[in-house]
Amino acid sequence: MKIEIDAGRQELRLLQGKRVVKRYSVSTAKRGLGEKNGSLCTPRGRHIVRAKIGAGQPQGAVFVRRRPSGEVWTPELHAKYPGRDWILTRILWLSGCEPGRNRLGDVDTMRRYIYIHGTPDSAELGKPGSIGCIRMRNKDIVELFDLVPPYTEVDITEGEA
């Protein structure tokens, strides 16, 4: 299994060998692609799923610092915390594989806390909108989470617009 994220198309593809098994609409960073710490950009290049977080949590479970808060997202909860960066349902925590590009120093994807994660149903996918992470529909991240093992390769490219 391998994950390819095409930022141009705002699409995540799950491949088995060269065959596309699943396609999902995603949202990468509003500020575009980039690797620098503090850039709020989505990092490019080769990565792996370093950790899978949230198995068994309900759809819409809210995570704070990679731990379930005990809350489940609702429009009312959203209205109560309007500026919150919602990380929901499951987390696939990414780690860069290219020293100097997306690993170590001030370009370290894992230390930047870059995830593939669920987002509120009201969030628009198919166009950039996150602050660095890759956002997915909750039902989609549950499915992807169950399909990929830890250390699955993830390639993030500029792709085609």
Buried (B, 14 or more C-beta within 10 A) or exposed (E): BBBBBBBEBBBBBBBEEEEEEBBBBBBBBBBEBBBEEEBBBBBBBBBBBBBBBBEEBEBBBBBEEBEBEEBBBEEEBBEEEEEEEBBBBBBBBBBBBBEEBBBBEEBBBBBBBBBBBBBBBEBEBEEBBBEBBBBBBBEBBBBBBEBBEEEBBBBBBEBEE
